[in-house]
Amino acid sequence: MNEFSGAPYKLMNGLGNKFAIFDLRNSEKCMSPETARQIADPNIGPGCDQVITIEHRSGFGGVFMGIWNADGAEVAACGNAARCVASILMQETGEENATFNTLSNVLTASAVGERRICIDMGEPELSWRKIPLAEQMDDTRFIDIKLGPIDNPVLWGPSAVNVGNPHCVFFVANVDDHAIDKFGPLVENHPLFPERANVSIAEVNSKHSIRVRVWERGVGVTKACGTAACAALVSAHRRRLAARKATVTLDGGDLAIEWREDNHITMTGEYSYDGDGVLPELE
């Protein structure tokens, strides 16, 4: 029987991006890809976009947030989950700020209103080696990907950026005109992305307003993705389509994103608590 059988968890979400959160700080349990896949599968576990752990991990000081996508792959960043974890830590301490580690970097969080938290997501990586891309491309504002007929592609020239994980952002006139569920998996697994990629389509409505839909690497279409919102704002600003600060509207709601002059990205948005649960018996 799996060691996580009967384990308690919290269900939370950030703008509809669903998480099952396990507090392992006083446990010897270790999440595995297979366990994460079972938990994320609604036919076996509670079902979620990502499985999140709060733990003390060797090599990292303080609290560590582990992140597993629905396919079982451990990843380095999840902005919406970070707000949920921050809310748990703040409730424990009674303070309005929290700091914790991820595989990507150290995140700092602050409460900015009822069920609203601001996360400093750190600095984006813009070079082709750091994203990473499989081929040298000196200008990652426009990378060599085309979808559709070669002489008349439907989508082309996306931006690439790493915000704790790789992102590919296509800019379009209307996000509703494109079936991201159809082309998302193709771009996620494009040979240009050796670590695969999160895929977004972004519609810039003004210098301070961007509409985004997301295909998350290892998950599929989700209602929201915090790092994708950050990637869209950074990419739009680099292409001189948007200011350094904008409201990014996803299917699940709005995030306030700012790419500050010190090169850090901040993300502010809501989180929700959906209830507690106990896992069924897992194999």
Backbone bond lengths (Angstrom), bond angles and torsions (degrees), N, CA, C in turn:
res aa  C-N    CA-C-N  psi(-1)  N-CA   C-N-CA  omega(-1)  CA-C   N-CA-C  phi
1 M - - - 1.463 - - 1.525 109.45 -
2 N 1.305 116.99 139.57 1.456 122.26 -179.41 1.520 110.91 -63.74
3 E 1.348 117.19 140.23 1.464 120.88 -177.23 1.525 112.55 -65.02
4 F 1.343 117.92 -17.27 1.458 120.63 179.03 1.525 112.84 -88.39
5 S 1.326 117.92 -4.02 1.462 119.89 176.47 1.526 109.59 -57.27
6 G 1.326 116.93 127.81 1.456 121.50 -179.50 1.518 114.45 81.44
7 A 1.339 118.22 3.79 1.467 120.93 -178.41 1.530 110.79 -73.47
8 P 1.325 117.62 138.49 1.467 120.50 177.46 1.526 110.90 -78.34
9 Y 1.321 115.37 153.22 1.466 120.78 178.39 1.521 109.28 -151.23
10 K 1.319 115.34 164.04 1.453 122.46 172.57 1.516 108.83 -111.55
11 L 1.314 116.83 137.60 1.452 121.60 171.78 1.520 108.36 -98.18
12 M 1.323 116.22 123.80 1.455 121.41 178.31 1.517 108.47 -138.40
13 N 1.311 116.07 166.13 1.458 118.85 174.88 1.519 110.59 -148.63
14 G 1.309 115.34 153.38 1.458 122.95 172.09 1.511 108.13 -118.04
15 L 1.328 117.36 103.74 1.465 123.16 -177.58 1.526 112.38 56.65
16 G 1.334 116.24 36.59 1.458 120.53 178.66 1.514 114.63 89.95
17 N 1.328 117.83 -6.70 1.462 122.97 173.61 1.533 106.67 -77.86
18 K 1.355 117.10 109.60 1.468 122.19 -164.85 1.527 112.91 -92.65
19 F 1.356 114.86 137.79 1.469 120.98 -177.97 1.521 111.35 -133.48
20 A 1.333 115.24 141.55 1.464 122.27 166.07 1.525 105.70 -106.26
21 I 1.344 116.55 118.43 1.465 121.67 -170.87 1.533 110.13 -111.19
22 F 1.330 115.82 127.38 1.461 122.23 -177.67 1.529 109.14 -117.09
23 D 1.318 115.98 125.00 1.458 121.29 177.52 1.527 108.34 -90.81
24 L 1.324 116.72 108.27 1.465 122.44 -176.35 1.518 112.38 -109.43
25 R 1.333 117.06 15.86 1.462 119.41 -175.89 1.512 113.27 -64.53
26 N 1.312 116.95 -27.42 1.466 120.18 178.47 1.524 110.53 -115.77
27 S 1.318 116.25 33.59 1.458 122.10 -176.49 1.515 109.77 -133.54
28 E 1.319 116.52 155.95 1.455 121.27 174.60 1.528 111.03 -99.55
29 K 1.334 117.30 5.28 1.460 120.61 179.21 1.526 110.49 -68.14
30 C 1.332 115.39 148.04 1.462 121.64 176.25 1.530 108.38 -129.90
31 M 1.322 116.04 124.94 1.460 119.97 178.94 1.523 110.07 -66.38
32 S 1.331 116.14 142.06 1.458 121.65 176.85 1.524 108.77 -123.91
33 P 1.329 117.75 160.97 1.463 119.72 177.75 1.526 113.13 -56.11
34 E 1.319 117.36 -43.40 1.468 119.87 -178.18 1.525 111.06 -65.80
35 T 1.340 117.26 -42.04 1.470 119.98 177.57 1.517 110.60 -62.75
36 A 1.335 116.92 -42.81 1.463 120.23 179.21 1.523 110.74 -61.42
37 R 1.326 117.52 -41.30 1.467 120.38 178.48 1.520 111.47 -61.59
38 Q 1.333 116.86 -41.43 1.464 120.32 179.46 1.530 111.25 -66.00
39 I 1.324 116.84 -42.47 1.466 120.67 -179.99 1.524 110.52 -63.76
40 A 1.337 117.32 -41.27 1.460 121.05 -177.48 1.527 112.63 -73.14
41 D 1.322 116.96 -22.28 1.468 121.69 -179.26 1.527 109.94 -76.39
42 P 1.341 119.22 115.72 1.472 120.60 -177.63 1.523 113.40 -65.98
43 N 1.331 117.58 -13.71 1.463 120.36 177.26 1.525 111.86 -83.59
44 I 1.347 116.16 -11.36 1.469 120.68 -179.63 1.525 110.48 -120.67
45 G 1.309 116.48 -55.24 1.458 122.37 -178.51 1.516 111.62 -107.72
46 P 1.327 117.10 -157.76 1.463 120.41 -178.54 1.521 113.23 -71.63
47 G 1.332 117.00 -20.95 1.453 120.38 -176.41 1.517 111.07 79.70
48 C 1.332 117.14 128.31 1.463 121.00 -178.96 1.518 108.70 -167.40
49 D 1.332 115.70 168.32 1.461 120.38 174.84 1.524 110.72 -80.31
50 Q 1.325 115.84 -40.92 1.461 121.59 178.92 1.521 110.36 -137.81
51 V 1.326 114.97 146.42 1.456 122.59 170.88 1.527 106.88 -98.65
52 I 1.331 115.97 129.36 1.462 121.40 -174.65 1.526 109.47 -119.47
53 T 1.318 116.36 137.10 1.465 120.52 173.43 1.522 109.87 -118.01
54 I 1.325 115.19 144.11 1.460 122.34 169.71 1.520 105.35 -111.16
55 E 1.322 117.11 118.33 1.463 118.86 -169.67 1.524 110.86 -151.54
56 H 1.314 114.34 175.26 1.465 122.37 168.46 1.521 105.43 -109.98
57 R 1.322 116.38 107.90 1.462 120.15 -175.54 1.520 110.58 -105.38
58 S 1.305 115.49 138.18 1.452 121.34 179.78 1.530 110.64 -57.48
59 G 1.320 115.37 133.13 1.452 120.83 179.22 1.521 113.72 93.95
60 F 1.332 116.46 -7.74 1.460 121.46 179.50 1.526 108.59 -124.97
61 G 1.311 116.65 129.69 1.458 119.60 178.55 1.520 111.14 -80.53
62 G 1.305 116.47 150.61 1.460 121.01 176.03 1.518 112.84 70.59
63 V 1.326 115.48 -150.80 1.460 121.96 -177.32 1.520 109.52 -83.33
64 F 1.347 115.39 140.67 1.456 121.89 179.53 1.521 109.12 -121.46
65 M 1.340 116.53 136.60 1.465 121.92 174.49 1.522 109.19 -104.34
66 G 1.333 116.85 115.97 1.459 121.81 175.06 1.514 109.64 -93.69
67 I 1.339 116.83 145.91 1.458 122.07 -174.49 1.526 109.45 -134.45
68 W 1.326 117.17 121.48 1.460 122.33 175.95 1.513 109.25 -121.98
69 N 1.331 116.20 126.26 1.454 120.22 175.34 1.522 110.71 -71.69
70 A 1.317 115.90 169.64 1.465 120.57 -176.25 1.525 112.50 -61.31
71 D 1.344 117.07 -25.17 1.458 119.42 178.87 1.525 112.74 -83.15
72 G 1.340 117.04 0.75 1.453 121.55 177.20 1.512 114.84 95.31
73 A 1.326 117.56 -5.95 1.465 120.44 -179.31 1.525 110.49 -77.17
74 E 1.345 116.84 132.12 1.460 120.04 175.02 1.521 108.70 -80.64
75 V 1.334 116.09 133.04 1.461 121.59 -178.07 1.521 109.72 -123.84
76 A 1.333 115.50 171.94 1.458 120.03 -168.56 1.516 114.99 -96.88
77 A 1.343 117.94 -18.73 1.467 118.24 -173.05 1.522 110.74 -148.87
78 C 1.328 115.28 146.57 1.464 122.71 172.47 1.527 106.91 -158.76
79 G 1.319 116.04 102.91 1.462 120.34 -175.00 1.510 113.95 -65.55
80 N 1.335 117.49 -40.56 1.465 119.26 -179.29 1.526 111.42 -67.47
81 A 1.329 116.71 -38.98 1.465 119.67 177.04 1.520 110.86 -66.65
82 A 1.333 116.83 -33.56 1.464 119.93 179.74 1.525 111.19 -60.05
83 R 1.336 117.71 -38.23 1.466 119.66 177.94 1.527 110.61 -65.49
84 C 1.328 116.54 -38.72 1.466 120.07 179.83 1.527 110.68 -66.21
85 V 1.331 117.36 -46.62 1.464 120.78 179.13 1.522 110.18 -63.27
86 A 1.322 117.10 -41.97 1.466 120.18 178.22 1.514 111.37 -58.71
87 S 1.331 116.60 -39.20 1.473 119.59 -179.92 1.524 111.32 -63.89
88 I 1.339 117.22 -37.33 1.464 121.34 178.41 1.529 110.12 -65.71
89 L 1.327 116.22 -45.50 1.464 120.02 -179.07 1.521 111.36 -65.81
90 M 1.317 117.76 -39.39 1.468 120.89 178.80 1.523 111.35 -66.62
91 Q 1.312 116.92 -37.57 1.467 120.00 178.52 1.526 110.32 -64.34
92 E 1.341 116.41 -36.84 1.461 120.43 179.24 1.526 111.79 -65.94
93 T 1.307 116.60 -41.74 1.467 120.11 -173.61 1.521 113.22 -92.01
94 G 1.343 116.41 -19.53 1.458 120.05 -174.93 1.512 112.97 76.39
95 E 1.336 116.83 7.48 1.456 121.11 179.34 1.527 110.68 -96.83
96 E 1.330 115.51 167.90 1.460 120.45 -177.60 1.524 111.99 -105.83
97 N 1.326 116.03 22.41 1.455 120.04 175.67 1.528 109.04 -149.18
98 A 1.305 115.75 159.24 1.467 121.10 179.78 1.513 108.95 -155.05
99 T 1.332 115.18 152.23 1.457 122.03 177.32 1.519 108.08 -133.42
100 F 1.334 116.86 135.56 1.462 119.66 178.81 1.525 109.08 -155.28
101 N 1.326 115.01 163.16 1.462 122.50 -175.46 1.523 111.70 -98.24
102 T 1.331 115.11 152.57 1.454 122.99 166.38 1.526 107.12 -133.93
103 L 1.326 117.13 175.41 1.458 119.57 175.08 1.522 111.37 -63.48
104 S 1.336 116.15 -23.92 1.459 120.63 -178.00 1.517 112.75 -82.60
105 N 1.328 117.20 -53.37 1.464 120.65 -176.42 1.522 109.95 -167.26
106 V 1.310 116.28 -175.43 1.456 122.34 175.01 1.529 107.56 -90.64
107 L 1.324 116.56 126.96 1.458 121.54 -179.02 1.526 109.73 -103.41
108 T 1.319 115.75 139.71 1.460 121.30 172.71 1.517 107.66 -116.76
109 A 1.322 115.32 141.49 1.461 121.54 -175.38 1.517 110.16 -133.12
110 S 1.323 115.91 148.53 1.463 120.61 175.67 1.521 109.42 -142.47
111 A 1.336 115.29 142.68 1.456 121.12 177.16 1.520 108.91 -77.49
112 V 1.331 116.98 134.74 1.463 121.03 -178.13 1.530 111.72 -126.75
113 G 1.316 116.88 13.65 1.457 121.49 179.95 1.504 109.37 156.77
114 E 1.321 116.92 -179.61 1.458 120.65 -178.07 1.523 109.87 -65.14
115 R 1.325 116.06 119.26 1.464 123.40 -179.76 1.525 112.98 55.54
116 R 1.327 116.32 30.34 1.466 121.21 174.81 1.522 108.83 -127.25
117 I 1.316 114.93 131.77 1.460 121.16 -176.82 1.516 109.03 -134.30
118 C 1.326 114.91 141.90 1.467 122.37 175.18 1.525 108.65 -104.91
119 I 1.315 116.45 129.26 1.465 122.60 178.20 1.525 109.43 -114.42
120 D 1.319 117.06 129.35 1.456 121.23 169.09 1.521 106.48 -83.30
121 M 1.341 115.96 108.94 1.459 121.38 -173.93 1.527 112.91 -85.60
122 G 1.330 117.19 -1.23 1.453 120.08 -179.21 1.514 112.29 86.99
123 E 1.330 116.46 -159.80 1.455 122.32 -174.19 1.529 111.29 -102.23
124 P 1.336 117.37 138.16 1.462 119.25 176.96 1.522 111.50 -74.10
125 E 1.326 116.41 151.84 1.467 121.80 173.56 1.522 107.50 -101.89
126 L 1.335 116.27 127.90 1.457 121.07 -172.74 1.528 113.55 -116.01
127 S 1.325 117.90 -13.94 1.463 120.08 -178.27 1.529 110.49 -80.37
128 W 1.302 116.48 151.41 1.469 120.51 -175.65 1.523 112.08 -62.19
129 R 1.331 117.26 -32.55 1.466 119.61 179.70 1.525 111.59 -69.91
130 K 1.320 117.44 -34.85 1.456 121.43 -174.29 1.529 112.56 -86.03
131 I 1.335 118.61 -17.44 1.469 119.25 -176.46 1.532 112.99 -65.26
132 P 1.326 124.77 -45.54 1.454 128.40 -9.66 1.527 110.91 -97.80
133 L 1.348 115.49 159.23 1.453 122.91 171.29 1.524 109.13 -111.89
134 A 1.313 115.68 154.55 1.463 120.21 -178.06 1.519 112.37 -80.16
135 E 1.334 116.93 -15.79 1.458 121.46 -179.45 1.522 109.82 -129.08
136 Q 1.322 116.33 150.40 1.452 120.56 178.12 1.522 110.42 -67.38
137 M 1.318 116.12 126.42 1.456 123.14 174.64 1.521 106.65 -139.75
138 D 1.304 116.16 111.61 1.455 120.24 -173.45 1.526 112.87 -72.63
139 D 1.333 117.28 -25.01 1.463 120.94 179.49 1.521 108.96 -118.88
140 T 1.332 116.49 95.37 1.466 120.11 -176.30 1.523 112.58 -81.86
141 R 1.333 116.73 6.43 1.473 119.27 171.04 1.523 110.36 -67.95
142 F 1.342 116.40 -27.96 1.462 122.88 -179.34 1.522 107.71 -137.56
143 I 1.325 117.09 110.25 1.464 119.02 179.64 1.521 109.47 -111.02
144 D 1.314 115.29 160.71 1.465 121.53 -169.09 1.527 112.10 -85.74
145 I 1.321 115.56 76.10 1.460 121.96 172.82 1.525 107.50 -130.37
146 K 1.344 116.15 130.46 1.463 121.92 176.99 1.515 108.63 -129.91
147 L 1.324 116.59 140.52 1.459 122.33 177.41 1.521 108.77 -121.47
148 G 1.330 115.84 131.34 1.452 120.22 -178.53 1.516 111.09 105.11
149 P 1.331 117.05 -168.63 1.469 120.84 -179.71 1.523 111.62 -56.70
150 I 1.320 116.75 139.26 1.460 121.36 -177.06 1.522 111.53 -58.37
151 D 1.344 116.78 -40.26 1.462 119.90 -176.81 1.521 113.16 -85.39
152 N 1.352 116.75 -7.35 1.464 120.05 179.06 1.528 109.80 -153.51
153 P 1.346 117.42 64.80 1.470 119.99 -175.48 1.521 112.62 -64.64
154 V 1.314 115.19 148.70 1.466 121.39 177.90 1.528 109.92 -78.94
155 L 1.319 116.50 -40.62 1.460 122.84 178.33 1.523 108.31 -133.11
156 W 1.318 117.01 140.44 1.457 120.23 -178.93 1.535 109.77 -159.48
157 G 1.328 114.27 162.71 1.453 121.30 172.85 1.515 115.86 57.31
158 P 1.354 119.28 48.81 1.463 119.26 177.32 1.521 112.09 -71.82
159 S 1.325 115.66 166.75 1.468 121.83 171.90 1.524 108.88 -93.98
160 A 1.321 115.03 153.03 1.464 120.54 175.55 1.521 109.01 -125.81
161 V 1.324 115.88 141.25 1.463 121.81 179.63 1.525 107.80 -158.39
162 N 1.304 116.82 152.19 1.458 121.21 174.49 1.522 108.43 -112.35
163 V 1.335 115.80 123.11 1.465 122.33 175.91 1.530 107.04 -121.52
164 G 1.340 114.48 60.19 1.464 120.07 -172.69 1.510 111.57 88.07
165 N 1.341 117.39 -21.05 1.452 124.60 173.41 1.528 108.43 -152.92
166 P 1.337 118.23 159.43 1.468 120.47 -174.78 1.532 111.68 -72.93
167 H 1.331 115.68 139.67 1.466 121.62 177.85 1.513 110.62 -132.00
168 C 1.321 114.91 143.15 1.456 123.86 174.93 1.532 106.53 -123.22
169 V 1.337 117.16 121.75 1.464 121.94 -173.12 1.527 110.15 -121.81
170 F 1.345 115.87 117.10 1.455 122.07 173.98 1.529 108.88 -95.42
171 F 1.320 117.34 135.30 1.455 121.02 176.25 1.530 109.36 -101.08
172 V 1.337 115.40 128.53 1.463 122.06 -174.33 1.523 109.83 -133.68
173 A 1.346 115.83 164.81 1.460 120.55 178.44 1.520 111.38 -75.50
174 N 1.346 117.06 -33.04 1.468 121.31 -177.66 1.521 108.39 -150.15
175 V 1.322 117.40 115.99 1.468 120.05 -176.93 1.525 112.00 -65.00
176 D 1.324 117.65 -24.96 1.465 120.36 -178.25 1.521 112.64 -74.88
177 D 1.318 117.22 -9.30 1.463 120.55 179.13 1.521 112.47 -86.44
178 H 1.329 118.02 -0.86 1.459 120.91 -173.55 1.531 110.31 -128.38
179 A 1.323 115.66 132.55 1.470 122.18 -177.82 1.524 109.60 -89.29
180 I 1.330 115.66 88.06 1.469 118.93 -176.23 1.521 111.89 -65.58
181 D 1.328 117.58 -24.10 1.460 119.95 177.09 1.527 111.78 -68.52
182 K 1.332 116.92 -20.29 1.466 120.75 179.36 1.524 111.62 -87.29
183 F 1.344 117.07 -48.22 1.465 118.91 -175.28 1.524 112.97 -93.63
184 G 1.357 117.66 -15.77 1.460 120.70 -179.47 1.514 113.98 -53.28
185 P 1.356 118.21 -50.19 1.471 118.19 -178.71 1.522 113.02 -66.38
186 L 1.329 117.79 -28.74 1.467 120.22 178.07 1.520 110.81 -66.62
187 V 1.340 116.20 -45.30 1.458 119.62 -179.01 1.526 110.97 -73.00
188 E 1.336 116.91 -37.87 1.470 119.82 177.57 1.512 111.05 -52.75
189 N 1.330 116.27 -39.70 1.463 121.56 -175.28 1.528 113.12 -103.31
190 H 1.326 116.50 19.05 1.463 120.27 179.24 1.530 109.83 -63.39
191 P 1.349 117.33 140.96 1.473 119.82 -179.06 1.527 114.37 -57.26
192 L 1.317 117.30 -20.39 1.457 120.00 -179.74 1.526 112.05 -69.69
193 F 1.358 116.70 -18.47 1.462 120.98 -178.37 1.532 109.87 -111.47
194 P 1.326 118.73 94.92 1.465 120.89 -177.44 1.526 113.35 -64.99
195 E 1.335 117.98 -23.26 1.465 121.31 177.15 1.532 111.45 -106.10
196 R 1.341 116.27 18.11 1.462 123.40 -173.19 1.542 109.53 62.44
197 A 1.316 117.29 179.00 1.463 119.01 -175.65 1.519 111.43 -151.08
198 N 1.325 115.43 150.87 1.449 122.25 165.69 1.529 106.53 -78.26
199 V 1.319 117.13 140.12 1.457 121.40 -173.37 1.528 109.54 -121.70
200 S 1.334 115.87 129.97 1.461 120.54 -179.63 1.522 110.65 -129.67
201 I 1.340 115.15 152.30 1.453 121.43 165.25 1.520 106.26 -116.57
202 A 1.326 115.51 132.92 1.459 120.87 -173.35 1.522 110.45 -126.13
203 E 1.311 115.01 133.74 1.460 123.54 178.22 1.531 107.87 -115.92
204 V 1.309 116.90 111.15 1.460 121.13 -178.75 1.526 108.73 -87.31
205 N 1.327 115.90 111.90 1.464 121.02 -177.69 1.519 112.67 -91.87
206 S 1.327 116.78 -25.71 1.457 121.89 174.77 1.520 107.01 -163.10
207 K 1.315 117.24 177.90 1.464 120.71 178.80 1.525 112.13 -61.53
208 H 1.327 117.08 -19.25 1.468 120.57 -175.62 1.525 112.50 -124.96
209 S 1.334 117.60 19.50 1.465 120.52 -177.91 1.524 110.13 -147.60
210 I 1.344 116.07 120.79 1.461 122.12 -178.85 1.528 108.91 -131.49
211 R 1.315 116.66 133.01 1.468 122.13 175.11 1.524 108.11 -102.81
212 V 1.350 117.29 132.04 1.467 121.46 -174.28 1.525 110.78 -135.00
213 R 1.325 116.07 138.18 1.464 122.30 167.30 1.518 107.86 -120.19
214 V 1.332 115.91 148.21 1.470 120.23 -167.00 1.523 112.71 -132.40
215 W 1.328 114.42 136.96 1.471 123.03 163.89 1.519 105.58 -108.65
216 E 1.344 116.95 112.88 1.460 119.81 -178.17 1.521 111.22 -87.91
217 R 1.303 114.44 134.32 1.456 122.19 176.68 1.526 110.73 -53.58
218 G 1.329 116.54 123.92 1.451 120.58 176.99 1.506 114.93 76.44
219 V 1.333 117.81 5.76 1.466 121.23 -177.96 1.520 111.06 -129.19
220 G 1.326 116.79 -53.21 1.454 121.90 -175.26 1.518 110.46 116.76
221 V 1.322 116.64 -160.49 1.463 120.92 178.35 1.522 109.03 -68.18
222 T 1.317 117.22 128.56 1.459 121.56 176.93 1.520 109.49 -125.55
223 K 1.331 115.35 159.63 1.455 120.15 -178.70 1.527 112.29 -70.58
224 A 1.321 115.71 -23.97 1.464 119.17 -179.19 1.520 109.30 -159.88
225 C 1.328 114.79 155.29 1.471 121.83 174.62 1.518 106.69 -151.72
226 G 1.320 116.49 114.04 1.452 120.89 -175.78 1.514 112.81 -64.51
227 T 1.343 117.26 -43.50 1.456 118.83 -179.57 1.530 111.00 -68.50
228 A 1.337 117.48 -31.85 1.466 120.01 176.64 1.523 110.73 -66.01
229 A 1.324 116.84 -38.37 1.467 120.10 176.56 1.525 110.46 -62.53
230 C 1.333 116.38 -41.61 1.469 120.62 176.91 1.525 110.42 -63.62
231 A 1.329 116.47 -44.46 1.460 121.11 -179.00 1.524 111.25 -62.94
232 A 1.331 117.05 -38.64 1.462 121.14 -179.74 1.524 110.56 -65.07
233 L 1.345 116.71 -43.98 1.468 119.87 -179.42 1.537 110.77 -65.32
234 V 1.328 116.82 -46.19 1.460 120.43 179.37 1.529 110.50 -60.44
235 S 1.332 116.61 -45.93 1.457 120.77 -178.41 1.524 111.17 -65.50
236 A 1.329 117.31 -41.37 1.469 120.87 179.35 1.519 111.04 -63.87
237 H 1.323 116.65 -40.73 1.466 119.04 179.13 1.529 110.78 -67.93
238 R 1.316 117.35 -40.95 1.461 119.95 179.55 1.526 111.33 -62.24
239 R 1.339 116.78 -28.94 1.469 120.80 179.33 1.538 111.70 -93.62
240 R 1.330 115.33 9.49 1.468 122.80 178.32 1.529 112.44 60.24
241 L 1.332 115.19 34.95 1.457 121.12 177.48 1.523 112.34 -100.35
242 A 1.329 117.07 -19.93 1.467 121.27 -175.55 1.515 110.16 -146.26
243 A 1.313 114.78 162.45 1.461 121.36 176.00 1.525 109.64 -75.85
244 R 1.304 117.34 -179.65 1.469 121.48 179.12 1.531 111.80 -77.36
245 K 1.315 117.40 -8.48 1.460 121.77 -179.14 1.518 108.94 -135.08
246 A 1.346 116.89 130.00 1.462 119.81 -177.86 1.520 110.31 -156.49
247 T 1.324 115.22 159.90 1.457 122.22 168.78 1.517 107.39 -88.89
248 V 1.324 116.29 123.01 1.459 121.43 177.96 1.528 107.31 -105.28
249 T 1.322 115.36 118.84 1.458 121.62 -176.85 1.522 109.44 -100.31
250 L 1.337 115.69 118.82 1.461 122.26 176.75 1.523 108.66 -107.68
251 D 1.330 117.26 175.47 1.461 119.69 -179.08 1.524 111.60 -58.16
252 G 1.341 117.21 -30.25 1.459 120.65 -177.34 1.517 115.19 -91.85
253 G 1.336 118.18 -7.71 1.465 119.93 -179.16 1.514 112.12 143.40
254 D 1.317 114.95 -164.80 1.461 121.44 -171.82 1.525 112.91 -105.17
255 L 1.330 115.13 145.19 1.456 123.24 169.55 1.521 108.23 -125.49
256 A 1.324 116.30 139.04 1.464 121.57 173.98 1.522 107.36 -93.79
257 I 1.327 116.23 116.77 1.454 121.63 -176.32 1.527 109.22 -117.21
258 E 1.327 115.81 135.00 1.464 120.69 174.91 1.521 109.52 -134.51
259 W 1.332 115.52 130.25 1.461 121.97 171.79 1.512 105.82 -100.42
260 R 1.337 115.59 98.23 1.449 120.24 -170.73 1.524 111.75 -72.50
261 E 1.312 114.46 165.68 1.463 120.33 179.94 1.525 112.24 -64.92
262 D 1.350 117.43 -22.04 1.464 119.67 177.04 1.532 111.96 -83.66
263 N 1.338 116.41 8.57 1.466 125.05 176.17 1.529 113.46 80.84
264 H 1.328 118.58 -1.08 1.465 120.53 176.00 1.525 110.33 -84.21
265 I 1.335 115.53 147.16 1.459 121.62 175.70 1.519 108.70 -104.24
266 T 1.323 117.15 131.34 1.464 120.28 172.62 1.519 109.11 -112.10
267 M 1.312 114.55 143.90 1.457 122.93 -179.29 1.524 108.75 -129.09
268 T 1.317 117.45 123.80 1.462 122.04 -178.95 1.519 109.39 -122.54
269 G 1.329 115.45 129.75 1.460 119.32 179.66 1.505 112.04 -169.38
270 E 1.314 114.93 -179.48 1.466 122.24 -176.73 1.519 111.27 -89.12
271 Y 1.317 114.48 164.45 1.459 122.10 170.84 1.519 107.48 -139.91
272 S 1.329 116.42 160.36 1.471 121.04 -179.99 1.517 109.95 -136.62
273 Y 1.332 115.01 145.03 1.467 122.33 174.64 1.520 107.52 -102.76
274 D 1.337 116.99 124.51 1.460 121.13 -174.79 1.523 114.24 -106.19
275 G 1.336 118.36 -6.60 1.450 119.97 177.39 1.513 113.29 130.13
276 D 1.344 115.71 170.25 1.453 122.49 178.54 1.522 109.43 -103.09
277 G 1.318 115.96 157.70 1.455 120.54 177.01 1.503 111.03 -152.46
278 V 1.322 115.65 172.86 1.463 123.70 175.78 1.519 107.06 -129.98
279 L 1.320 117.08 131.95 1.451 119.98 -177.81 1.515 111.31 -65.89
280 P 1.328 116.76 146.24 1.471 120.12 170.90 1.529 109.09 -74.21
281 E 1.319 116.07 -178.67 1.466 119.81 177.75 1.515 108.77 -69.16
282 L 1.320 115.33 126.86 1.464 121.12 178.32 1.523 109.31 -108.12
283 E 1.294 116.03 152.10 1.471 120.34 -179.95 1.527 110.18 -80.15
